[in-house]
Amino acid sequence: MKVKISGHSAQEIFESVRELTKSGDLQTGDSLPPVRELARQLGVNRNTVSSAYQRLSKAGIAITQGRLGTRICADLKPGEQEGATKTELFDLADGSPSKAWLPDLNDVAASTLFNQYLYGEETILPHVEEYGRNWFKGACPNNFKITLCNGAIDTLERMMTAHLVPGDKVVVEDPCYISSANAIRLAGMQVIGATVDEHGMQAEALEAALEKGAKAVLVTPRAHNPTGVNITQERAEEIKSVLARYPDVIVMEDDHFSLLALTPHYSVIPPTTRNWAIYRSVSKGLGPDLRMAFVAADRESVKRINTRLAPGMSWVSRVLQAMVYTCLTNDKFVQQLHLAKAHCAAHRSTLIQALKHHGISLVDTIDGLNVWVPVKQDSQATAFSLTRKGWLVRPGSSFDVDTKSEAIRVSIQKIEAKTADTFARDLADIIRG
């Protein structure tokens, strides 16, 4: 490497490399000198250089890869975002629940008993904790503890902060939910894809990723986004068998669709796994602003998460907890959840049947707010062709990790019979060319 790194302290070396990246003298993918070599050049202790490289990794400037060395990484960017888009097109891309399926928050507030709490008091309401404990009973390893986080992505971020360091590899489904992949990359971690079929993450692909040194795995047991597939009992056992050989790997299950799911939850966590978490956000069933996730995890993980959720920092609002509890236990709102579940199933079935009627083959998924439609051609080109017919969808490329998806994701909440037929006919025309 021709550029000259300077400095006699870890901070000075860090600043030197940072300035070289800003000036363009160091580019994405450039390798930094081995620790021993740079220490000799600068006349400093190897620990000084190692500390500087660790700071570069934490700052997202470089990525450390063990024996493969340290290299400059690309600038961290938020990537694509989920949600509604201001468009004149018919939006089948946003992936959100229908507002008509969600509870009226004014009614929820009027039905909720609120109390004032002060600093130093318990941050989780006892009846909310009990609800969570009962909800996870039988769904995860024994001797679990319950905590709360501010949604699914917040839980993922807190688990990574608790157990991982920048540069660590995290296995995800390929294709992968946009927000999860973004959160992992923005934390300075490496995303490693494991392919998905109609039964969920493939065990062979997971093992191949773990053999590359992955430190954690993120699995979606139900309503995988974008494909909508659920992990079958047989596949869960296959994955569990693989993970049993890697007890130090962090295992996280994002059961985000739990409130609306029609299929059972089959956990992939073996009893040998030391650190794990299963989390169930309420956002899909109750709305994005009721941003809360119930988390079941091993005792050490809960202890580390709660350290960051302590009073005076960022605990989940007890006002929010009280409202969520009302939605989950009040008969009126529980009935609305059942209706939302039925509406979701009906909209999905309407779209799938329309697509099949027009000769488009796809997997019959049961859960989720989206349908994954194979197009057997470039997904971005297909999505662009649909815009010319007035439709907005997500191309499979938005979710790709290591492989290229020839599919599009279609959200179901706005689907009615006539809409589904028109969309399916337009898509079939595009696929046939």
C-alpha positions as CSV (number, residue, x, y, z in Angstrom):
1,M,0.0,0.0,0.0
2,K,1.5,3.3,-1.1
3,V,-0.4,5.7,1.2
4,K,1.4,6.7,4.4
5,I,-0.4,6.1,7.7
6,S,1.0,8.2,10.6
7,G,0.6,8.4,14.4
8,H,2.1,7.2,17.7
9,S,-1.1,6.6,19.6
10,A,-4.3,4.7,18.7
11,Q,-6.2,7.9,18.3
12,E,-3.6,9.4,16.0
13,I,-3.5,6.3,13.8
14,F,-7.3,6.3,13.7
15,E,-7.4,10.0,12.7
16,S,-4.7,9.4,10.0
17,V,-6.7,6.6,8.4
18,R,-9.9,8.5,8.6
19,E,-8.3,11.5,6.8
20,L,-6.9,9.2,4.2
21,T,-10.4,7.9,3.5
22,K,-11.9,11.4,3.3
23,S,-9.2,12.5,0.9
24,G,-9.7,9.5,-1.3
25,D,-6.2,8.1,-0.8
26,L,-7.8,5.1,0.8
27,Q,-10.8,3.6,-1.2
28,T,-13.5,1.1,-0.4
29,G,-11.9,-2.4,-0.4
30,D,-8.3,-1.2,0.2
31,S,-6.4,-3.4,2.7
32,L,-4.7,-1.8,5.7
33,P,-1.2,-3.1,6.7
34,P,-1.1,-6.1,9.0
35,V,-0.9,-5.0,12.7
36,R,2.7,-6.3,13.1
37,E,3.9,-4.5,10.0
38,L,2.3,-1.1,10.7
39,A,3.5,-1.3,14.3
40,R,7.1,-1.8,13.1
41,Q,6.7,1.1,10.6
42,L,5.5,3.5,13.2
43,G,7.7,2.3,16.0
44,V,4.7,1.6,18.3
45,N,3.4,-1.4,20.2
46,R,1.2,-3.9,18.3
47,N,-1.6,-3.3,20.8
48,T,-1.6,0.4,19.8
49,V,-2.3,-0.5,16.2
50,S,-4.8,-3.2,17.1
51,S,-6.7,-0.7,19.2
52,A,-6.7,1.8,16.4
53,Y,-8.1,-0.8,14.0
54,Q,-10.8,-1.7,16.5
55,R,-11.8,2.0,16.7
56,L,-11.9,2.1,12.8
57,S,-14.2,-0.9,12.9
58,K,-16.6,0.5,15.5
59,A,-16.7,3.8,13.5
60,G,-17.7,1.9,10.3
61,I,-14.6,3.0,8.5
62,A,-12.9,-0.4,8.3
63,I,-13.9,-4.0,8.7
64,T,-11.7,-6.6,10.5
65,Q,-11.7,-10.1,9.1
66,G,-9.3,-12.0,11.4
67,R,-6.6,-13.7,9.4
68,L,-7.9,-12.0,6.2
69,G,-6.8,-8.7,7.6
70,T,-8.5,-5.3,7.8
71,R,-9.9,-3.3,4.9
72,I,-11.7,-0.1,4.2
73,C,-15.5,-0.6,3.9
74,A,-18.1,1.3,2.1
75,D,-19.9,4.3,3.7
76,L,-22.8,3.1,5.8
77,K,-26.1,4.1,4.2
78,P,-29.6,3.4,5.4
79,G,-30.7,1.7,2.2
80,E,-34.3,1.3,1.1
81,Q,-37.0,1.9,3.6
82,E,-40.4,0.1,4.1
83,G,-43.7,2.0,4.1
84,A,-46.0,4.0,2.0
85,T,-44.7,6.2,-0.9
86,K,-46.1,9.4,-2.2
87,T,-47.1,8.2,-5.7
88,E,-49.9,8.4,-8.2
89,L,-49.5,4.7,-8.9
90,F,-51.6,2.0,-7.2
91,D,-49.3,1.2,-4.3
92,L,-48.8,-2.5,-3.7
93,A,-45.3,-2.0,-2.3
94,D,-45.6,-0.6,1.2
95,G,-45.9,-3.8,3.2
96,S,-48.1,-2.2,6.0
97,P,-51.3,-3.4,7.5
98,S,-54.5,-1.7,6.5
99,K,-55.6,1.1,8.8
100,A,-59.1,-0.4,8.7
101,W,-57.8,-3.5,10.4
102,L,-56.2,-1.6,13.3
103,P,-57.8,-0.6,16.6
104,D,-59.0,3.0,17.1
105,L,-56.4,4.4,19.5
106,N,-58.9,6.8,21.0
107,D,-61.0,3.8,22.0
108,V,-58.0,2.0,23.3
109,A,-57.0,5.0,25.5
110,A,-60.5,5.4,26.8
111,S,-60.5,1.7,27.8
112,T,-57.1,1.9,29.5
113,L,-56.3,2.6,33.2
114,F,-53.2,4.7,33.4
115,N,-50.9,5.5,36.3
116,Q,-48.0,7.8,37.0
117,Y,-44.6,6.2,37.6
118,L,-41.4,7.7,38.8
119,Y,-37.7,7.1,38.2
120,G,-36.5,4.0,40.0
121,E,-39.8,2.1,39.8
122,E,-40.1,-1.2,37.9
123,T,-39.9,-0.5,34.2
124,I,-42.2,-3.5,33.1
125,L,-45.7,-3.6,34.4
126,P,-46.2,-6.9,36.3
127,H,-49.4,-7.9,34.4
128,V,-47.6,-7.2,31.1
129,E,-44.7,-9.3,32.1
130,E,-47.0,-12.1,33.2
131,Y,-48.8,-11.9,29.8
132,G,-45.5,-12.2,28.0
133,R,-44.4,-15.2,30.2
134,N,-47.6,-17.0,29.3
135,W,-47.4,-16.1,25.7
136,F,-43.9,-17.7,25.3
137,K,-44.5,-20.7,27.5
138,G,-43.7,-23.8,25.5
139,A,-42.4,-21.8,22.6
140,C,-38.8,-21.5,23.7
141,P,-36.1,-23.1,25.9
142,N,-36.9,-23.4,29.6
143,N,-35.6,-21.0,32.2
144,F,-36.2,-17.9,30.0
145,K,-36.7,-14.4,31.1
146,I,-39.1,-11.7,29.7
147,T,-38.2,-8.1,28.8
148,L,-39.6,-5.5,26.4
149,C,-38.1,-3.5,23.6
150,N,-39.3,-0.8,21.3
151,G,-40.2,-3.1,18.4
152,A,-38.6,-5.9,16.5
153,I,-35.7,-3.9,14.9
154,D,-34.9,-2.3,18.3
155,T,-34.7,-5.9,19.7
156,L,-32.3,-7.0,17.0
157,E,-30.1,-3.9,17.5
158,R,-30.0,-4.5,21.3
159,M,-29.1,-8.2,20.9
160,M,-26.3,-7.3,18.5
161,T,-25.0,-4.6,20.9
162,A,-25.2,-7.1,23.8
163,H,-23.2,-9.9,22.1
164,L,-21.5,-8.8,18.9
165,V,-18.8,-6.4,17.7
166,P,-18.5,-4.6,14.4
167,G,-17.2,-6.9,11.7
168,D,-19.0,-9.9,13.0
169,K,-21.0,-12.0,10.5
170,V,-24.7,-12.4,10.9
171,V,-26.7,-15.1,8.9
172,V,-30.0,-14.0,7.6
173,E,-32.5,-15.4,5.1
174,D,-31.8,-14.7,1.5
175,P,-33.9,-12.8,0.4
176,C,-34.1,-10.8,3.6
177,Y,-36.4,-8.2,5.2
178,I,-35.1,-4.7,4.2
179,S,-35.1,-3.2,7.7
180,S,-33.3,-6.2,9.3
181,A,-30.5,-6.1,6.7
182,N,-30.2,-2.3,7.1
183,A,-29.9,-2.6,10.9
184,I,-27.2,-5.2,10.7
185,R,-25.2,-3.3,8.2
186,L,-25.5,0.0,10.0
187,A,-24.2,-1.7,13.1
188,G,-21.1,-2.5,11.2
189,M,-21.8,-6.2,10.9
190,Q,-21.5,-8.4,7.8
191,V,-24.7,-9.9,6.4
192,I,-24.4,-13.5,5.2
193,G,-27.3,-15.0,3.2
194,A,-28.8,-18.4,3.6
195,T,-31.2,-19.3,0.9
196,V,-35.0,-19.8,1.5
197,D,-37.4,-22.3,-0.1
198,E,-41.1,-23.0,0.6
199,H,-40.2,-24.5,4.0
200,G,-38.1,-21.7,5.3
201,M,-34.3,-21.1,5.6
202,Q,-32.4,-24.1,4.2
203,A,-30.4,-26.0,6.8
204,E,-27.5,-26.7,4.3
205,A,-27.2,-23.0,3.5
206,L,-27.2,-22.1,7.2
207,E,-24.4,-24.6,7.9
208,A,-22.3,-23.3,5.0
209,A,-22.7,-19.7,6.4
210,L,-21.8,-20.9,9.9
211,E,-18.7,-22.6,8.6
212,K,-17.6,-19.2,7.3
213,G,-17.4,-18.0,11.0
214,A,-20.8,-16.4,11.5
215,K,-21.4,-15.3,15.1
216,A,-25.2,-15.0,15.0
217,V,-28.2,-16.1,13.0
218,L,-31.5,-14.3,12.5
219,V,-34.5,-16.5,11.5
220,T,-38.1,-15.6,10.8
221,P,-40.3,-18.6,11.9
222,R,-43.5,-17.3,10.4
223,A,-44.6,-14.9,7.6
224,H,-41.0,-14.4,6.3
225,N,-40.7,-11.1,4.6
226,P,-40.7,-10.9,1.6
227,T,-41.6,-14.5,0.7
228,G,-44.3,-15.2,3.2
229,V,-43.1,-18.7,3.9
230,N,-43.4,-20.4,7.3
231,I,-40.8,-22.7,8.8
232,T,-42.3,-26.2,8.9
233,Q,-41.8,-28.5,11.9
234,E,-39.5,-30.7,9.9
235,R,-37.3,-27.8,8.7
236,A,-37.2,-26.4,12.2
237,E,-35.7,-29.7,13.5
238,E,-33.2,-29.7,10.7
239,I,-32.1,-26.1,11.6
240,K,-32.0,-27.0,15.2
241,S,-29.8,-29.9,14.5
242,V,-27.3,-27.6,12.7
243,L,-27.3,-25.0,15.4
244,A,-26.8,-27.6,18.1
245,R,-23.3,-28.0,16.8
246,Y,-22.6,-24.3,17.2
247,P,-23.6,-23.5,20.8
248,D,-21.8,-20.1,20.9
249,V,-23.7,-18.7,17.9
250,I,-26.3,-16.2,18.9
251,V,-29.8,-17.3,17.7
252,M,-32.6,-14.7,17.2
253,E,-36.1,-15.5,16.0
254,D,-38.2,-12.6,14.7
255,D,-41.8,-13.8,15.2
256,H,-43.1,-10.4,14.0
257,F,-46.4,-11.8,12.7
258,S,-47.4,-13.7,15.8
259,L,-50.6,-11.7,16.5
260,L,-52.1,-12.4,13.1
261,A,-50.5,-15.8,12.3
262,L,-52.7,-18.8,11.3
263,T,-49.8,-21.3,11.5
264,P,-48.0,-22.6,14.6
265,H,-44.6,-21.4,15.7
266,Y,-41.8,-24.0,15.4
267,S,-38.7,-22.7,17.2
268,V,-35.2,-23.5,15.8
269,I,-33.4,-22.9,19.0
270,P,-31.7,-26.0,20.5
271,P,-31.2,-26.4,24.3
272,T,-27.4,-26.1,23.8
273,T,-27.6,-22.5,22.5
274,R,-26.1,-20.2,25.2
275,N,-27.5,-16.9,24.1
276,W,-30.8,-16.5,22.2
277,A,-34.0,-14.4,21.9
278,I,-37.4,-14.8,20.4
279,Y,-39.3,-11.6,20.0
280,R,-42.9,-10.8,19.0
281,S,-43.7,-7.2,17.9
282,V,-47.3,-6.0,18.2
283,S,-47.0,-3.5,15.3
284,K,-48.5,-5.7,12.6
285,G,-51.6,-6.4,14.6
286,L,-52.0,-3.1,16.6
287,G,-50.2,-0.6,14.4
288,P,-46.7,0.8,14.0
289,D,-47.1,3.5,16.6
290,L,-47.7,0.9,19.3
291,R,-44.0,0.1,19.0
292,M,-43.4,-2.6,21.5
293,A,-42.0,-6.1,21.3
294,F,-42.2,-8.9,23.9
295,V,-38.8,-10.6,24.2
296,A,-38.1,-14.0,25.6
297,A,-34.4,-14.7,26.0
298,D,-31.8,-16.4,28.1
299,R,-31.0,-14.7,31.4
300,E,-27.7,-13.2,30.3
301,S,-29.2,-11.6,27.2
302,V,-32.1,-10.1,29.2
303,K,-29.6,-8.8,31.7
304,R,-27.6,-7.0,29.0
305,I,-30.6,-5.7,27.2
306,N,-32.1,-4.3,30.5
307,T,-28.8,-2.6,31.2
308,R,-29.6,-0.4,28.3
309,L,-33.3,-0.1,29.2
310,A,-32.7,1.0,32.8
311,P,-34.6,3.9,34.4
312,G,-33.2,7.2,33.1
313,M,-32.2,5.8,29.8
314,S,-34.7,4.2,27.4
315,W,-37.3,1.9,28.9
316,V,-40.5,1.1,27.0
317,S,-43.1,3.6,28.1
318,R,-45.5,2.2,30.7
319,V,-48.3,4.3,29.0
320,L,-47.6,2.3,25.8
321,Q,-47.4,-1.0,27.8
322,A,-50.9,-0.2,29.3
323,M,-52.4,0.4,25.9
324,V,-50.9,-2.7,24.4
325,Y,-52.2,-4.8,27.3
326,T,-55.7,-3.4,26.8
327,C,-55.6,-4.4,23.1
328,L,-54.4,-7.9,24.0
329,T,-56.9,-8.6,26.8
330,N,-60.0,-6.5,26.2
331,D,-62.7,-8.6,24.4
332,K,-63.5,-5.8,22.0
333,F,-60.0,-5.4,20.7
334,V,-59.2,-9.1,20.8
335,Q,-62.2,-9.6,18.5
336,Q,-60.8,-6.9,16.2
337,L,-57.5,-8.8,16.0
338,H,-59.5,-11.9,15.0
339,L,-61.2,-9.9,12.2
340,A,-57.9,-8.5,11.1
341,K,-56.5,-12.0,10.8
342,A,-59.5,-13.1,8.7
343,H,-59.2,-10.0,6.5
344,C,-55.5,-10.6,5.9
345,A,-56.1,-14.2,5.0
346,A,-58.9,-13.3,2.6
347,H,-56.9,-10.6,0.8
348,R,-54.0,-12.9,0.3
349,S,-56.1,-15.7,-1.0
350,T,-57.8,-13.4,-3.4
351,L,-54.5,-12.3,-4.9
352,I,-53.0,-15.8,-5.1
353,Q,-56.1,-17.2,-6.8
354,A,-56.1,-14.3,-9.3
355,L,-52.5,-14.9,-10.2
356,K,-53.0,-18.6,-10.6
357,H,-56.1,-18.0,-12.8
358,H,-53.9,-16.0,-15.1
359,G,-51.3,-18.7,-15.3
360,I,-48.7,-17.4,-12.8
361,S,-47.3,-20.2,-10.6
362,L,-46.4,-19.4,-7.0
363,V,-46.2,-20.9,-3.5
364,D,-49.5,-21.0,-1.5
365,T,-48.4,-19.0,1.5
366,I,-50.7,-18.7,4.6
367,D,-49.3,-15.8,6.6
368,G,-47.9,-12.3,6.1
369,L,-48.9,-9.0,4.5
370,N,-47.2,-9.8,1.2
371,V,-47.2,-12.3,-1.7
372,W,-43.9,-13.3,-3.4
373,V,-44.5,-13.7,-7.1
374,P,-41.8,-15.5,-9.3
375,V,-41.5,-13.7,-12.6
376,K,-38.6,-15.7,-14.1
377,Q,-36.9,-12.5,-15.4
378,D,-35.2,-9.5,-14.1
379,S,-37.2,-8.2,-11.1
380,Q,-36.4,-4.6,-11.6
381,A,-37.4,-4.7,-15.2
382,T,-40.6,-6.3,-14.3
383,A,-41.3,-3.7,-11.6
384,F,-40.6,-0.9,-14.0
385,S,-42.9,-2.5,-16.6
386,L,-45.7,-2.6,-14.0
387,T,-45.3,1.1,-13.2
388,R,-46.1,1.8,-16.9
389,K,-49.4,0.0,-16.2
390,G,-50.0,2.0,-13.0
391,W,-48.8,-0.4,-10.4
392,L,-46.0,0.0,-7.7
393,V,-44.4,-3.2,-6.3
394,R,-41.1,-4.1,-4.7
395,P,-38.6,-5.8,-7.0
396,G,-36.9,-8.8,-5.5
397,S,-33.6,-7.0,-5.8
398,S,-34.6,-4.9,-2.8
399,F,-34.3,-7.9,-0.6
400,D,-31.3,-9.8,-2.2
401,V,-28.3,-10.6,0.0
402,D,-26.0,-12.9,-2.0
403,T,-28.4,-14.3,-4.7
404,K,-30.5,-12.6,-7.4
405,S,-34.2,-13.0,-7.0
406,E,-36.4,-13.2,-10.1
407,A,-39.5,-12.3,-8.2
408,I,-41.5,-9.3,-7.0
409,R,-43.2,-8.6,-3.6
410,V,-46.8,-7.6,-3.7
411,S,-48.5,-6.2,-0.6
412,I,-52.1,-7.4,0.0
413,Q,-53.9,-4.9,2.2
414,K,-55.4,-2.9,-0.8
415,I,-56.3,-6.0,-2.8
416,E,-60.0,-6.6,-3.8
417,A,-61.3,-9.0,-6.3
418,K,-61.4,-6.6,-9.3
419,T,-58.0,-5.1,-8.4
420,A,-56.4,-8.6,-8.1
421,D,-57.7,-9.7,-11.4
422,T,-56.6,-6.5,-13.3
423,F,-53.1,-6.7,-11.6
424,A,-52.7,-10.4,-12.3
425,R,-53.7,-9.9,-16.0
426,D,-51.2,-7.0,-16.4
427,L,-48.4,-9.0,-14.7
428,A,-49.1,-12.1,-16.9
429,D,-48.9,-10.0,-20.0
430,I,-45.5,-8.6,-18.9
431,I,-44.1,-12.1,-18.1
432,R,-45.3,-13.5,-21.5
433,G,-43.6,-10.5,-23.1
